[in-house]
Amino acid sequence: MLKDFGKKISKACQSAVEEAKKAAEIVSVNTKISRKESEMKEIFTKLGEQFYTANVDKENTEFADTFAQIKSIVDEIKSYEDRVEELKAVTKCPQCGNEVSKSVTFCSSCGSKVEHKLPEVVEVEEYLCSACNKPMEEDAQFCPFCGAKNDAE
């Protein structure tokens, strides 16, 4: 009876070891599958970028909508990048792409001269109080500085 019990325990242990080996191999194989799928996605991404670059300027009605979506996203990203540069008070060097402070004229990375875009000047018509000559809102009834009645009405 004890021999039979020992054989059953030994068989159960061997079975558990085999199941553990299978589980470990399943994890290993699934990891390899995931890596290959990621590798394939990278290749498809590169292929798509190459196709886009090679065909974006062609009259291709089959992909025109997709190309337009991509262009819209590219333009939106560019506007965000411009805003970040504006907030950081930097611009990109046209030669090497390094960030260059708007307070300098030459790139510290490659030495190229950097032309900075001048901000667009927007003319705003200013309304001045006829009594004190200080700025006030056009639709204000009275000057907030001297209290004079607005003559522009």
Phi, psi and omega in degrees: 000317179293326178296317180297319180296319178296320179295320180296318179294317180298317179295320180294319179296316179298320179296318179296319178297316179298318179295320178295319177298317179297316180299317179296320180292323177299315178299316180298314181293319178297324176296317178297320178299313180300317179298316180293322177296319177296317178300317180295319179298320177299318179295317178297322178297313178299318179299316179297317178296319179294318179296315180300310181299320182286336188240355186299327182272355180273152175281095183231095185294334181297326182245008185303317180295317180294317178298320179296320177298315180297315180300319179298317179293318178300315179297319180295317178299317180300318180294323176294317178298319178299319180294319178298315178300318179297315181294324180275353183058046177228168173220170179264138175292128181292341182275309188243350178084001179293147175287133182233130178299144179289352180272356180242163183254338183236144179290130180283348182269316184238350177085001181289148175288137183244122176269127180264138177291132175278141179294146179292133179269123179250119180281128179241126178286126183256135178260125182248145177293134181288341181271311185250353178065026177262154182293144176210160179290145184300321185269008178290138179279330181225151178290130180286351181262316184243350178082004181291150179291140180286120180279348185287349184287000000 
